[in-house]
Each structure stands twice: as structure tokens, then as C-alpha cells.
Amino acid sequence: MAFPESPPQPDPKKLWSKPREGYTLEKWEIYPAPASVVPILMLIPEGTSSESPRPAVFCFPGSSGTREYLANEPCSTPSAQGRSPR
């Protein structure tokens, strides 16, 4: 396929970071395509560093629920606040 060249996109941006028991919860914005932004949550295990890398969990919004639902966090969108985490 001959897709048109995409202009360079901004680097991902960390919006905030909150400590939790055993991990750190971070909210990021990523820019996968022009005029597109996707907010995600990332769960980073305690003790993770460049010297001690560990797998992180990325929570993307999707058809199975909100990113907060996947991270077991209170929902930040009014339309889904009645839902409770598993």
C-alpha cells in the first residue's frame, strides 16, 4: 500500500504519577497519528529502574472498558462513573 507520509508526531507526555502499594500509577498521552491523542494509564512495578528493568502494564481505553477499570482505579469520566472495578 502507498500510504502518505505522516508528519512527525509529538513525543509521549507524562501527565502525572501517583504511588500505589507495590507499583506507581502514571497517566500518559500518546500521539499515534496526526490530530490524534490517546490517554493511557501505565502501572510500573516498585523497584523498576534502568538498572533493574521490569515489565509494566499499559491500560488503553477500549471496547472492554475504561483504562481506569483495567487499572482498578476510580473512573474519571462522568458517563462511566457508575461502573466499579473488578
Protein Blocks (a to p, Z undefined) as FASTA:
>chain_A
ZZdddddddddddfbdcddehiacddddddfbghiacdddddddehiafklgcddddddd
dfkbcfklmnopacfbfklmmpccZZ
